[in-house]
Each structure stands twice: as structure tokens, then as C-alpha cells.
Amino acid sequence: MKQLHKQIVFLASASAIVFAASCGAKKNTAEKTQKTANIHPFSDLSNTGNWVLNTEVSDEFDASELDAKKWRVVGEFKDGKPTYENEDEPGKTEWIGRAPSQFSGKNYRLENKMLKLETKWEPDFPFSNKVDKVGGKDIPHENITTACIIGRKEFLYGYMEIRCKAADAEISSAFWATGGQTEFDMFEFFGDHRQPNKEAKGMDKELWWSMHDWSRTGKGKTTYTERKNFDFRVADDFHVYGYDWSENGIKIYVDGKLFRDVSREAINNWDDVKNSKGGNGAAENYVVTKPIHIWVDQETFPWHGVPDSKEDLGPNGQVDFEIDYIRVWQKQ
């Protein structure tokens, strides 16, 4: 799939590369501009939707360093310790991740023209003394470090696409967004399950996506959620996941094919009051109507089980959430 997708992109941009080669000192800039200008959603390669790539929030991850103008790394180290100050909102503290894991600014790398987020067994990490209340239990931050990268630029509506492979362990690999007191979880994959009942249900093949209202009314509660299974394990191979987000609803594409089409009306008709402990009451469920910025991260989900040893994270005590690219298009 990866090679096929790259071939399609290459053919679409071949003429641009030839043109750029004749531009002397401006070759590199012209080539990159023309290549990105000719990339279209995998579900719409002929671009009948008239999509325009938003280069401010898209990234091919083919540079030697992460683009600091586009992304903020949570838990970057200063004086030997991770810090959780939000550079974009001075005075605001970042979320450090759900216990028992904690975000580390060292847990990512750019390799083979991809972004790789790392979950590590790292008991000597300088963990926070904070204790999280999860499922009625007090859980300390210990043993497991994860990664979190947050987009700096916001956008409203468009087609979001990511080509990735989830980490193959009891850890989430997530593509989500926040903004305007809302949260849009495009997916929260869980690459592996050791609980027999969940493994039997194929939860390592599950697409779990949701919306949350973080206003005073919603208090972070779910206003819509859905779980659907693929015919593949999300950690076995790379796949292309596309989200056509508009004021009318959400269309989800997998490897270029329509997988889900959920209208705003259907989302508003979901009984969040019954299904989500009151939800946001009588307010509209379709809360993702304001500019958002993208997150990619890994988290522990104690209710699904967590890695209990270094061996649970592979022979080297590390598993990766591998991201080939993130692209966002908007209408002309």
C-alpha cells in the first residue's frame, strides 16, 4: 500500500519535478511547492472536490528535524527534567498524559521520512508525583513513557488524512484534535489486547472515534461516539485514514474507500444524555464547529490493560506509532 500510494503521488507530480529541475538555484523550493500542490486526497485523486492542501498544518515528515513552526512537543527537557509549559499559551500547563504513562519530549524521532512516536519501558524517568484517578482507582505515573505532538495552527473544516501504522502493544495510537472547547477524536487505536474477551471481539481491529464538549455545559463528556471494526489489525500494516469534516457531518475513508458517513443530524440524534452520563444536556451534540488543531500521541488506557513489563513493549522495551504523513485540505 505504501509503495502504491507513493507511486500515485509521484505520477501526479512528475511534470512539476521536471519543471523544477530547470529552475537553477530555486530548484528545491519549486520542487517542494509543486509536489505538494499536486497531492490530492487518496479517496479523490482526480480532485473532483476541488481540495487545496493547507501546507501550514500538513507535514510529510521528510526533513531531518521536526518543524517547530508546525508542531509543539510535549514534555521537552530542560535542566534534565521534562517541562509541561504551553509555549503557545503562556501560563497554561500541558497535560502530562494519563497514568501510569507520562509524555516525554524525547520519545519521537524522524526516520525513513516518517515521524515515529515511541512508547518505552523507562522506570528511571523523572516521573511526576501526581496521581490520576482512573476508574475509581488512584494510579501513579510510573514505568511507561509515551509521546505527544501538537499542531500549532488551527483550521476550520476540511479533509484530514494520515497514513500510519499503530503501535503493536497495549497502548493507544491516536489522531485527534482540540479547539473552541471541543475535542474531536478521529481515532484512538489500541494495537494489541491481552484480555481474552477483548481480543475475541477484535478490538485490535477497532476504529473508535468520538466527540467531546469541554464547555461548562459538557464538562468533557462524550456527545457522540462510535466503534466499528476493520477487517485488519491496525498494528499489522500501514493504512490511509481520511476524514471529510464539514458543517454537515463526518465522512470517514479507509485506503481511499468510504467507510462511514455520519450526518450532523444523526450525531445530534444520538442520545448522549442516556449514553454518556448526561452528555451536554439539551445542547447540540455536533460540537466540532470551531477551529481545531491536530494532536498525535500515545496513551495508556488502564481499562483496556497496560504493559506490565519491558517485554510487553517488545524485545527492546519500545514500540512505535509510525506516521508517514499528515495532510489537510480545504475547499477552494
ZIUR-V838059 format. One record per pair of residues at least 12 apart in sequence whose C-alpha atoms are under 7 Angstrom apart, sorted by the first residue. I is the first residue (numbers start at 1). J is the second residue. If there is no record, write none. Layout:
I;J, I;J
//
This chain:
2;238, 9;39, 12;38, 13;34, 13;35, 13;38, 16;31, 16;34, 16;35, 17;31, 37;53, 42;256, 43;253, 43;256, 43;257, 50;331, 50;332, 51;329, 51;330, 51;331, 51;332, 52;329, 52;330, 52;331, 52;332, 53;328, 53;329, 53;330, 54;328, 54;329, 54;330, 56;70, 56;153, 57;70, 57;151, 57;153, 57;328, 58;326, 58;327, 58;328, 59;325, 59;326, 59;327, 60;324, 60;325, 60;326, 61;110, 61;113, 61;114, 61;115, 61;324, 61;325, 62;113, 62;114, 64;110, 65;110, 70;151, 70;152, 70;153, 71;149, 71;150, 71;151, 71;152, 72;149, 72;150, 72;151, 72;152, 73;105, 73;148, 73;149, 73;150, 74;103, 74;104, 74;105, 74;148, 74;149, 75;103, 75;104, 75;105, 76;104, 76;105, 76;106, 77;105, 81;126, 82;104, 82;105, 84;96, 97;299, 98;299, 98;300, 99;132, 99;139, 99;140, 99;141, 99;300, 100;139, 100;140, 100;141, 100;142, 100;144, 100;300, 101;141, 101;142, 101;143, 101;144, 101;145, 101;146, 101;299, 101;300, 102;141, 102;144, 102;145, 102;146, 103;145, 103;146, 103;147, 103;148, 104;145, 104;146, 104;147, 105;147, 107;119, 107;146, 107;147, 108;147, 114;322, 114;323, 114;324, 114;325, 115;322, 115;323, 115;324, 116;320, 116;321, 116;322, 116;323, 117;147, 117;320, 117;321, 117;322, 118;146, 118;147, 118;318, 118;319, 118;320, 118;321, 119;144, 119;145, 119;146, 119;147, 119;318, 119;319, 119;320, 120;144, 120;145, 120;146, 120;317, 120;318, 120;319, 121;143, 121;144, 121;145, 121;310, 121;317, 121;318, 122;143, 122;144, 122;145, 123;142, 123;143, 123;144, 127;141, 127;142, 128;141, 146;298, 146;299, 147;297, 147;298, 148;296, 148;297, 148;298, 149;295, 149;296, 149;297, 150;294, 150;295, 150;296, 151;293, 151;294, 151;295, 152;293, 153;293, 154;291, 154;292, 154;293, 155;291, 155;292, 155;293, 156;290, 156;291, 156;292, 157;245, 157;246, 157;330, 158;244, 158;245, 158;246, 158;328, 158;329, 158;330, 158;331, 159;242, 159;243, 159;244, 159;245, 159;328, 159;329, 159;330, 160;242, 160;243, 160;244, 160;327, 160;328, 160;329, 161;240, 161;241, 161;242, 161;243, 161;326, 161;327, 161;328, 162;240, 162;241, 162;242, 162;325, 162;326, 162;327, 163;238, 163;239, 163;240, 163;241, 163;323, 163;324, 163;325, 163;326, 164;238, 164;239, 164;240, 164;322, 164;323, 164;324, 165;234, 165;235, 165;237, 165;238, 165;239, 165;321, 165;322, 165;323, 166;189, 166;191, 166;234, 166;235, 166;321, 166;322, 167;191, 167;235, 167;319, 167;320, 167;321, 168;191, 168;192, 168;235, 168;319, 169;191, 169;192, 169;313, 170;190, 170;191, 170;192, 170;193, 170;305, 170;306, 170;307, 171;190, 171;191, 171;298, 171;299, 171;300, 171;301, 171;306, 172;188, 172;189, 172;190, 172;191, 172;298, 172;299, 172;300, 173;188, 173;189, 173;190, 173;297, 173;298, 173;321, 174;187, 174;188, 174;189, 174;296, 174;297, 174;298, 175;187, 175;188, 175;295, 175;296, 176;294, 176;295, 176;296, 177;292, 177;293, 177;294, 177;295, 178;292, 178;293, 178;294, 179;290, 179;291, 179;292, 179;293, 180;290, 180;291, 181;213, 181;214, 181;215, 182;212, 182;213, 182;214, 182;287, 182;288, 183;211, 183;212, 183;213, 184;210, 184;211, 184;212, 184;288, 185;209, 185;210, 185;211, 186;209, 186;210, 187;207, 187;208, 187;209, 188;208, 188;209, 189;206, 189;207, 189;208, 190;204, 191;204, 191;234, 191;235, 192;204, 204;233, 204;234, 205;229, 205;230, 205;231, 205;232, 205;233, 205;234, 206;227, 206;228, 206;229, 206;230, 207;227, 207;228, 207;229, 208;226, 208;227, 208;228, 209;225, 209;226, 209;227, 210;222, 210;224, 210;225, 210;226, 211;223, 211;224, 211;225, 213;280, 213;287, 217;280, 218;279, 218;280, 221;276, 221;279, 221;280, 222;272, 222;276, 222;279, 223;272, 223;279, 223;280, 223;285, 224;267, 224;270, 224;272, 224;285, 239;255, 240;254, 240;255, 241;253, 241;254, 241;255, 242;254, 247;289, 248;263, 248;264, 249;262, 249;263, 249;264, 250;262, 250;263, 264;286, 267;285, 267;286, 268;284, 268;285, 268;286
//
